[in-house]
Amino acid sequence: MALHSTAPPYRKDHLRPWSVVRILLWVALALWATLSTAQPALLSARFERGCDGMRMFLTTPLTGTQYTWTLSDGQNSAFPAPVFTVGYGDSITISLTVLDAFGESIYFNRTYPAFTPVDLDAASIPNVLTPNNDGINDTFELPGQTQLGACAELRIFDRYGHQVFIGQGNNLTWDGRTMAGEACIPAVYFYTLTVYGQEFNGHLTLFR
């Protein structure tokens, strides 16, 4: 007598348990990737370099009834698209809280690294001035000063603290004379260089 199986026929479209788990994992990973990549778009910043700091223009695509912007340096604003000025040399963290029409809050924050427009610490700034027209150290000049832009100021003082020279922008070359054109006496002079809110101090010796 022939034996007949009572088991249901095999279906190719039947999903095994491990296949279901794998599909769920794929869906979860895809959702996480979508959310993680979309999150930075909740806040965008545009930067413009200024003499006293970096101007930061903030915007968000979120529509709400209330906006709260807070910066790690203590600045804050309730405008939808505020403008801040942040100093050079320190990182800045921006926090945004948006209250929607249903009373729900959306919070987001982002950190930007420090802005360093110029680095003169390692530059070889001359410390000798010999204005004798021999082509060597005839003027006191800063290396790469043509790239410092308009936000630069050089002041020269004598040992008594009297200012003998001031140069601004790309006019930072001193020839050993006062602003009135008089030749300065041989001595040690001190300078203060301010570039984009950063101050550098040093001295040089004038020989004749």
PLY file of the C-alpha trace (Angstrom):
ply
format ascii 1.0
element vertex 208
property float x
property float y
property float z
element edge 207
property int vertex1
property int vertex2
end_header
0.00 0.00 0.00
1.39 3.43 -0.97
2.13 5.91 1.80
0.96 9.50 1.35
2.48 12.45 3.23
0.13 14.82 5.03
2.71 17.66 5.15
1.72 20.81 3.21
3.43 21.25 -0.13
6.69 23.30 -0.11
6.24 26.91 -1.24
9.20 28.75 -2.72
7.90 32.07 -1.42
7.83 30.86 2.18
10.12 33.06 4.35
12.22 31.35 6.94
12.54 33.03 10.35
16.18 34.04 9.82
15.21 35.71 6.54
12.61 37.83 8.30
15.17 38.89 10.90
17.65 39.80 8.21
15.09 41.92 6.36
14.15 43.72 9.55
17.81 44.47 10.21
18.19 45.86 6.72
15.17 48.10 7.20
16.48 49.31 10.58
19.93 50.07 9.15
18.43 51.92 6.19
16.23 54.00 8.50
19.17 54.81 10.78
21.34 55.83 7.82
18.57 58.08 6.48
18.04 59.81 9.80
21.75 60.21 10.51
22.49 61.74 7.12
19.45 64.02 7.21
20.14 65.38 10.69
22.93 67.85 9.79
20.53 69.55 7.34
18.52 70.82 10.32
21.15 73.52 10.72
23.36 75.22 8.18
26.00 77.90 8.68
27.75 80.25 6.28
30.93 82.03 7.37
32.53 85.33 6.39
35.93 86.40 7.69
36.00 89.77 9.44
38.60 91.88 11.22
37.31 91.16 14.71
36.07 87.61 14.13
34.19 85.25 11.88
30.64 86.28 10.98
28.32 83.29 11.07
24.98 83.28 9.23
22.68 80.54 10.57
19.55 79.08 8.99
17.28 76.08 9.51
14.66 74.49 7.23
12.45 73.79 10.24
9.28 75.85 10.59
8.23 76.66 14.12
6.59 79.16 16.40
9.69 79.69 18.52
13.42 79.46 17.85
16.20 79.34 20.44
19.78 79.55 19.23
22.55 79.20 21.81
26.30 79.34 21.23
28.91 77.83 23.52
30.45 81.30 24.02
27.21 82.53 25.61
25.57 84.28 22.65
21.91 83.54 21.93
19.10 84.61 19.65
15.38 84.00 19.07
15.41 84.93 15.37
14.81 82.22 12.74
18.02 83.16 10.87
20.41 84.98 13.23
23.88 86.36 12.53
26.66 85.96 15.10
30.30 87.01 15.28
32.61 84.43 16.84
36.24 84.90 17.77
39.20 83.21 16.19
41.07 80.40 17.90
38.22 78.63 19.73
35.82 75.95 18.54
32.14 76.84 18.68
29.09 74.68 19.41
25.68 75.78 18.11
22.50 74.52 19.78
19.07 74.98 18.23
15.66 74.30 19.75
12.56 74.76 17.58
9.04 74.68 19.02
6.49 73.61 16.40
2.79 74.45 16.13
1.85 71.36 18.17
4.03 72.33 21.12
6.70 69.73 20.34
10.37 70.67 20.62
13.09 69.65 18.18
16.65 69.96 19.46
19.86 69.86 17.46
23.48 70.89 18.01
26.63 71.01 15.95
30.27 71.87 16.69
32.60 73.74 14.34
36.40 73.72 14.77
38.41 76.81 15.62
39.02 79.34 12.86
42.65 80.41 12.44
42.99 82.95 9.61
46.74 83.48 10.02
49.52 81.86 12.00
52.55 84.04 12.67
53.89 82.17 15.70
56.31 80.13 13.59
57.07 82.90 11.08
60.57 84.30 10.87
59.88 87.95 11.75
63.03 90.07 11.35
64.51 91.75 14.43
67.16 93.95 12.80
66.70 97.10 10.70
69.61 98.76 8.85
68.19 101.43 6.50
71.45 102.16 4.59
70.17 101.26 1.11
72.43 98.23 0.72
69.47 96.00 -0.07
69.75 94.05 3.21
67.32 94.74 6.08
66.61 98.22 4.71
63.00 97.96 5.85
61.11 96.10 8.53
58.65 93.82 6.74
56.56 90.84 7.76
56.85 87.60 5.80
53.83 87.13 3.54
52.37 90.48 4.61
50.65 90.92 1.24
48.33 88.07 2.25
47.29 89.60 5.57
44.61 91.71 3.94
42.95 94.84 5.28
42.53 93.47 8.81
46.12 94.07 9.88
47.76 96.85 11.87
51.40 97.41 12.81
52.49 99.86 15.51
56.11 100.71 16.36
57.06 102.21 19.74
60.31 103.51 21.19
61.59 102.36 24.58
59.61 105.10 26.31
56.30 103.87 24.86
55.96 106.69 22.29
54.42 105.56 19.01
56.67 106.37 16.07
54.92 104.48 13.28
51.55 102.96 12.41
50.73 100.95 9.30
47.43 99.41 8.30
46.24 96.89 5.74
49.01 95.85 3.40
51.07 98.99 4.22
53.06 97.40 7.06
56.59 98.32 5.99
58.70 100.52 8.30
61.84 102.26 6.99
63.09 103.57 10.34
61.39 106.95 10.13
58.59 108.58 12.09
55.22 109.37 10.56
56.57 112.91 9.99
59.48 111.51 7.97
62.20 112.10 10.56
64.92 109.46 10.95
64.66 107.53 14.23
67.78 107.20 16.35
69.56 103.82 16.59
67.93 101.93 19.47
65.67 99.02 20.36
62.08 99.46 19.23
58.99 97.45 20.04
56.14 96.47 17.76
52.55 95.31 18.16
50.97 93.50 15.24
47.22 92.89 15.24
45.83 90.54 12.59
42.18 89.40 12.60
41.87 89.99 16.34
45.13 88.21 17.15
47.94 90.24 18.70
51.66 89.55 18.28
54.38 91.48 20.10
58.12 91.68 19.57
61.12 93.97 19.28
63.76 94.95 16.74
67.04 96.85 16.81
67.63 99.81 14.51
71.23 100.36 13.33
72.53 103.20 11.15
0 1
1 2
2 3
3 4
4 5
5 6
6 7
7 8
8 9
9 10
10 11
11 12
12 13
13 14
14 15
15 16
16 17
17 18
18 19
19 20
20 21
21 22
22 23
23 24
24 25
25 26
26 27
27 28
28 29
29 30
30 31
31 32
32 33
33 34
34 35
35 36
36 37
37 38
38 39
39 40
40 41
41 42
42 43
43 44
44 45
45 46
46 47
47 48
48 49
49 50
50 51
51 52
52 53
53 54
54 55
55 56
56 57
57 58
58 59
59 60
60 61
61 62
62 63
63 64
64 65
65 66
66 67
67 68
68 69
69 70
70 71
71 72
72 73
73 74
74 75
75 76
76 77
77 78
78 79
79 80
80 81
81 82
82 83
83 84
84 85
85 86
86 87
87 88
88 89
89 90
90 91
91 92
92 93
93 94
94 95
95 96
96 97
97 98
98 99
99 100
100 101
101 102
102 103
103 104
104 105
105 106
106 107
107 108
108 109
109 110
110 111
111 112
112 113
113 114
114 115
115 116
116 117
117 118
118 119
119 120
120 121
121 122
122 123
123 124
124 125
125 126
126 127
127 128
128 129
129 130
130 131
131 132
132 133
133 134
134 135
135 136
136 137
137 138
138 139
139 140
140 141
141 142
142 143
143 144
144 145
145 146
146 147
147 148
148 149
149 150
150 151
151 152
152 153
153 154
154 155
155 156
156 157
157 158
158 159
159 160
160 161
161 162
162 163
163 164
164 165
165 166
166 167
167 168
168 169
169 170
170 171
171 172
172 173
173 174
174 175
175 176
176 177
177 178
178 179
179 180
180 181
181 182
182 183
183 184
184 185
185 186
186 187
187 188
188 189
189 190
190 191
191 192
192 193
193 194
194 195
195 196
196 197
197 198
198 199
199 200
200 201
201 202
202 203
203 204
204 205
205 206
206 207
